[in-house]
């Protein structure tokens, strides 16, 4: 259980229209010019947008993996320690952060494409 910075960056390629911007000590992650995350390579941490309820639940459940970063409006940002999380859980959190930020039409198209892929994989496994 651990996700490298390179693995995290590869996860981002699965999501449409992700923009990465280098700042002095972090990488900003956006979709259609709206932020959904940050990467601090030096500390191997990621900041991700979540609902406030999800932020609080994650931190309460596993404070060694998650920290409160800040809140803004109805969203709570959470810091994720990459060495302490598995790839599937992180991919789910990244996708959720992206979905909370991307335009509705883009989210719908993404989810429709993944639902078709999931159905196809299920049908293949039943054969």
C-alpha positions in Angstrom: 0.0 0.0 0.0 1.5 3.2 -1.3 1.1 5.4 -4.3 4.1 7.1 -5.9 4.0 10.6 -7.4 4.3 9.1 -10.9 1.4 6.7 -10.2 -0.7 9.6 -9.0 0.1 11.6 -12.2 -0.9 8.6 -14.3 -4.3 8.6 -12.6 -4.9 12.1 -13.8 -4.6 11.0 -17.4 -7.7 8.9 -17.0 -9.8 12.0 -16.4 -10.7 14.4 -19.3 -9.4 17.9 -19.6 -7.1 17.9 -16.6 -4.7 20.8 -16.6 -1.5 20.8 -14.6 0.2 24.1 -13.7 3.6 24.1 -11.9 4.0 26.6 -9.1 7.2 27.0 -7.0 6.6 24.1 -4.7 3.4 22.4 -6.0 1.4 21.4 -9.0 -2.1 22.8 -9.3 -4.7 20.5 -10.9 -7.7 22.0 -12.7 -10.5 21.1 -15.0 -11.9 23.9 -17.2 -9.9 26.5 -15.2 -11.4 25.3 -11.8 -9.1 23.8 -9.2 -9.8 20.3 -7.8 -6.4 19.4 -6.4 -2.7 20.0 -5.7 0.4 17.9 -5.6 3.4 18.5 -3.4 6.1 16.2 -4.7 8.5 17.0 -2.0 6.2 15.9 0.8 4.5 13.2 -1.3 1.1 14.6 -0.5 -2.0 15.6 -2.5 -4.7 18.1 -1.6 -8.1 17.1 -3.0 -11.5 18.8 -3.1 -14.2 16.8 -1.3 -17.5 17.6 0.4 -17.1 18.8 3.9 -18.9 15.6 5.2 -16.4 13.4 3.3 -13.4 15.5 4.5 -14.4 15.1 8.1 -15.2 11.4 7.7 -11.8 10.6 6.1 -9.9 12.5 8.7 -11.8 11.0 11.6 -11.4 7.4 10.2 -7.7 7.5 9.4 -5.9 10.6 10.6 -2.5 9.0 9.7 -3.6 9.1 6.0 -5.7 12.2 5.8 -5.6 15.8 7.2 -7.9 18.7 7.0 -6.4 21.2 4.5 -9.1 23.9 4.5 -12.8 24.5 3.8 -14.3 26.8 1.2 -18.0 27.2 0.9 -19.6 23.8 0.8 -16.3 22.0 0.1 -13.6 20.6 2.4 -10.2 20.0 1.1 -8.3 17.0 2.4 -4.5 16.3 2.4 -3.7 12.7 1.4 -0.3 11.1 2.3 0.6 9.1 -0.8 2.8 6.5 1.0 -0.2 5.6 3.2 -3.0 5.0 0.7 -3.7 2.4 -1.9 -4.2 3.2 -5.5 -7.8 2.2 -5.8 -8.9 4.4 -2.9 -6.9 7.4 -4.2 -8.3 7.0 -7.7 -11.8 7.1 -6.3 -11.0 10.3 -4.3 -9.3 12.0 -7.3 -12.3 11.1 -9.5 -14.7 12.5 -6.9 -12.7 15.7 -6.7 -12.7 16.0 -10.5 -16.5 15.3 -10.6 -17.2 18.0 -7.9 -15.4 20.5 -10.2 -15.9 19.6 -13.8 -18.9 20.9 -15.8 -22.0 18.7 -15.5 -21.9 17.7 -19.2 -18.3 16.6 -19.0 -19.1 14.5 -15.8 -22.1 13.0 -17.5 -20.1 12.0 -20.6 -17.3 10.6 -18.4 -19.7 8.6 -16.2 -21.6 7.3 -19.2 -18.4 6.1 -20.9 -17.3 4.3 -17.7 -20.7 2.7 -17.1 -20.5 1.2 -20.6 -16.9 0.0 -20.0 -18.0 -1.5 -16.6 -21.0 -3.3 -18.3 -18.7 -4.6 -21.0 -16.1 -5.9 -18.5 -18.9 -7.6 -16.5 -20.3 -9.3 -19.6 -16.8 -10.5 -20.6 -16.2 -12.0 -17.2 -19.5 -13.9 -17.3 -18.5 -15.7 -20.5 
